[in-house]
């Protein structure tokens, strides 16, 4: 589900109302039934969802509405009915509060939803900052920062939380140089700037930068990349913007036909020309022989359990589906997700010319993450007779790979660097990421140094790290046979048995 307008201020309003209506839905339905609203206005039961939304606006957030002459007749009819029935609705809310000993209407919510509601509406000094990505397809970092300095204070080094709140401004993320961090209080002014509306500066979740950074040194010009599932399109546009648009094409599978126009508008607005949006599911996609595909980014649907504040995530990513996962917690079982994730990764590993497979979820569940990867790796490598064709994990962070290459005698990093879970923090989504790699002897051919994608074409990572040698990168792999399996509970065992 998409907001009806690409303007960020409109998105803010739409997503805020949508998420909070979903939280209050049960409360509102009970009040409408208990006050006999539909018995009094039976025809309005046909527009039940609209009645719930308008009840939320008038009775929960008590938002004043414009005069009724600006509304469609249907909305005007509902608003008049709510006004006529006001005494009964107020009485029903009061009885609900007395019954549950709730101090306010907010306390009618379950504790988990109440905490989430309070966090999403947090406006004090504890509210987390906002991340924005510099879109280098449209402009350089220096130009963007120079433009922003006309409006906000720029901190050349990372300020402490207290300083940032007392004197709002922005600074560069210490790890990902194409990310800018803004004070929470600057959100409205920031989203109104032309460089944001024109997508020169793009709101995004920080966790996506880990995915982009992990590809550093692994992409060869002239070979394409596949993303298995489109999702909100945010990761797709980010990935397409950092590779060489003239030499590398990104094919995005599994786009909902109804979402393709919206996704294409986002791609066009960011100045991206090297993306192909495909409605065909990845599991049904026949990869053409030319141009060859050398990397697959697996982003299968998941429980999104590493998203702590879905409202903020939806505002960043334009992905409203997270609300459904949070509200309808049992709609899709964990096992169903694991089955599909296993099929996706299994197929990605099976393509003969692919040398790099990224597996990324927004889940915190071991079964969806390391469990799926370990099962698929063991299955694939056992069947693969040629050791050179077997996949193994390599460190997710280029800095760790760089250290291993420069100091081969040093202790090997922890397995957590190969199967990396990014903890959710301060209102931001976390996730799981692993990079599976093999150095194929025959195809793709080892590139000349100038042909491999390092920091010169994977833009905006760490300029001090250069990983041009795929031979060197292969030496950082972790042999799966050397890793002891994580002890799993009975619940994990049921999800990790062979699924197909």
Secondary structure, DSSP 8 states (H G I E B T S, - for coil): ---S-S-HHHHHHHHHHHHHHHHHHHHHHHHHHHTTHHHHSGGGGGGHHHHHHHHIIIIIS------GGGS-HHHHHHHHHHHHTHHHHHHHHHHHHHHTT-SSGGGGS-HHHHHHHHHHT--STTS--EEEEE-TTT--HHHHHHHHTTTSEEESS---HHHHHHS-EEEE-SS-TTEEEE-GGGHHHHHTSHHHHTTSEEE--THHHHHHHHTTTTEETT-EEEES--TTSHHHHHHHHHS-TTT--EEE----HHHHHHHHHHHHHTT--SEEE--S-GGG----SSS-EEEEEE------TT-S-HHHHHHHH--THHHHHHHSTTSS-HHHHHHHHHHHHHHHHH-TT--EEEEEES---TIIIIIHHHHHHHHHHHH--SGGG--EEE-SSHHHHHHHHH-TTS----GGGTEEEE--BTTB--EEEEEEE---SSSS----GGGEESTTTSTTS-TT-----HHHHHTT-B-GGGS------HHHHHHHS---
